[in-house]
């Protein structure tokens, strides 16, 4: 089974289970599962994620099919005044 690491920045960490180290979590993927489907399964609202990056800093979209061992960074949409 494919396993990836999802790293949630800022307030997105609240979607990880309590005690998740460094706001990241190893996630096992279903065959053919897209990044968008993973986020839906984790309960991360699409509107709260501004950018998704791979370990090399390349931008990912929701149709991306993660590969085994991949690290995915989720960066939130921020607001302020």
C-alpha positions as CSV (number, residue, x, y, z in Angstrom):
1,X,0.0,0.0,0.0
2,X,1.2,3.5,-0.8
3,X,2.1,5.7,2.2
4,X,2.8,9.4,2.2
5,X,3.5,12.1,4.8
6,X,1.1,15.0,5.0
7,X,2.5,18.1,6.7
8,X,-0.1,20.7,7.8
9,X,1.1,24.3,8.4
10,X,-0.4,26.8,10.8
11,X,-4.1,26.2,11.7
12,X,-4.4,23.2,9.3
13,X,-2.8,21.1,12.0
14,X,-6.1,20.9,13.7
15,X,-7.1,18.3,11.1
16,X,-4.5,15.9,12.4
17,X,-5.1,13.6,15.3
18,X,-4.0,14.9,18.8
19,X,-0.4,14.2,19.4
20,X,0.6,14.2,15.7
21,X,4.3,15.0,15.8
22,X,5.4,18.3,14.2
23,X,1.9,18.7,12.6
24,X,2.5,15.9,10.2
25,X,1.0,12.5,9.7
26,X,1.7,9.4,7.7
27,X,-1.3,8.4,5.6
28,X,-2.0,5.2,3.8
29,X,-3.6,5.7,0.4
30,X,-6.1,3.6,-1.4
31,X,-5.1,2.5,-4.9
32,X,-5.5,5.3,-7.4
33,X,-6.5,7.9,-4.7
34,X,-5.9,11.5,-5.6
35,X,-4.6,14.2,-3.3
36,X,-8.0,15.8,-3.3
37,X,-9.6,12.6,-2.1
38,X,-7.0,12.2,0.6
39,X,-7.8,15.7,1.9
40,X,-11.5,15.0,1.8
41,X,-11.0,11.8,3.8
42,X,-9.0,13.7,6.4
43,X,-11.7,16.3,6.7
44,X,-9.6,19.2,5.4
45,X,-11.9,21.8,3.7
46,X,-10.7,22.8,0.2
47,X,-11.2,26.5,1.0
48,X,-8.7,26.4,3.8
49,X,-5.8,25.1,1.6
50,X,-4.1,27.7,-0.6
51,X,-1.1,25.8,-1.8
52,X,0.0,22.1,-1.8
53,X,3.7,21.4,-2.4
54,X,5.7,18.2,-2.8
55,X,9.0,17.7,-1.0
56,X,10.9,19.6,-3.8
57,X,8.7,22.6,-3.5
58,X,6.7,22.0,-6.7
59,X,3.1,23.0,-6.6
60,X,0.5,20.1,-6.7
61,X,-3.1,20.1,-7.6
62,X,-6.0,18.0,-6.3
63,X,-5.8,15.6,-9.2
64,X,-2.2,14.6,-8.2
65,X,-1.7,10.9,-7.5
66,X,0.9,10.7,-4.7
67,X,3.6,8.2,-4.9
68,X,4.9,6.0,-2.1
69,X,7.2,7.9,0.3
70,X,6.1,11.4,-1.0
71,X,6.0,14.3,1.4
72,X,3.1,16.8,0.9
73,X,3.0,20.2,2.5
74,X,-0.3,21.9,3.0
75,X,-0.2,25.7,3.3
76,X,-3.3,27.6,4.5
77,X,-5.1,30.6,3.0
78,X,-4.4,33.4,5.4
79,X,-6.3,36.5,6.1
80,X,-5.6,39.6,8.1
81,X,-5.8,43.3,8.0
